[in-house]
Amino acid sequence: VQLQASGGGLVQAGGSLRLSCAGSGRYGMGWFRQAPGKEREFVAAISFPGRKTDYATSVKGRFTISRDNVKSTLYLQMNSLEPEDTAVYYCAASNWQTVSSTWSHYNYWGQGTLVTVSS
């Protein structure tokens, strides 16, 4: 399984970005992020085919995870971005089609895309 994340960049606080991850297939999918000097943390997850979602408390109401199963692509729409959202964002795939906030649940990982939010 090859996962290719894209869409990161530099944005001002309050702005929006949409991340994409190609290769989502029929897997349960998740987004995680890792800020400099911090551990990797859960952001959002979605089941296959997409009926269930889960979010970290810190992003709930601002971020939306979705998937296009025809295009085999996962998305993360990020609105009202804050400097604290600055991190490398990783997409991950699980052989289990359920949602999970636990990194060990995921079998495959993309290379990450950098999101920088300036104040």
Buried (B, 14 or more C-beta within 10 A) or exposed (E): EEBEBBBBEEBEEEBEBEBBBBBBBEBBBBBBBBBEEEEBBBBBBBBBEBEEBBBBEEBEEBBBBBBEEEEBBBBBBBBEBBEEBBBBBBBBBBEBBEBBBEBEBBEBBBEBBEBBBEE
